[in-house]
Amino acid sequence: MKPKLIAIFMVASCAHINWARAQSDSKKDSATACLNARSIKAPQLYGIWQVTFSNPPAGLPKTAVLLLEKHQEFADSLRGVVSRDAVSTAGHSAKAALAGDVEDGFVILDESSNNISISGTWNGQLVEASCGREINGVWKDTSASAPPDAPDVAFTMVKRPGW
């Protein structure tokens, strides 16, 4: 092979390798980039969430699982179910319905153990840089059996992998 052809081949090879690396880096950047918390909408929250409460009232477990889905009547809203093990307090059931909204990085959910009245409220804020996969907030017992001075119970919600 002539030296000039070898040089052209080498230049072309280097250009191809650098182009391929740039494409790979670009895909990596777009895959790891995420929306800021204020830009997250309801569809980004659909899925299964693990919840940990920091001091639940007597009769309610320290953990729960939430399923959040698209609300059938309100397209920009959330609906779902919270599931708890071993609930032993009046006004709450092992499974309760949820409905609510996300706006400007805040998640607000109403919980109903009987599908009629609100038995708990969830007020959370999406954690910045979590790509919509973590929410910190407070849950409040608003059931008929809740004491008038029911405390806010801190919680952390983490979206399960694969959702």
Phi, psi and omega in degrees: 000142181285147181304324181294318179293322178297317180297316180297316179300316181296317179297315180297319179297314179297319180297318180295317179297315180294323177296314180298318179296319180296319178297316180296314179298321179296316178296320180297316180297317181289331179286326182269342178290144178221163179291149173286161187304323182291342182266352182291134178244172184309314183302329179289346180261353179299137177140194182256133183237140173263129182245137174236126178262144183271343175196070185293151178295158179307135178096347177247136182289165182283343181231160176206166176236133178247142169245120177249134182222178176290135176286133184291329183264329185236104189302328183267009183249174180246152168220165179173199183218139170252132179242129179233148174270146168051055175281126180225049178221143180296148176089353181227147178240167180296329176234135180223147179283150177232148172207142179177197186220163170233132180205129178052037177087001179251139179243126180234122180232141171255138180248139177225119179282338183241008182062019178235303183249159181278123182255352178192153176237144179241121176235111184228165177231132177296137179281124180301143179070011176265000181059034179076023184248004178213138180225133175244142179184202179229142174251143180230132176284115179241017180293164179299335181268000180288142176294154182300333180253036182305129183283157169287136180248117181293142177221158171232128177250132177233129181288133180290144179302147179092356179246000000 
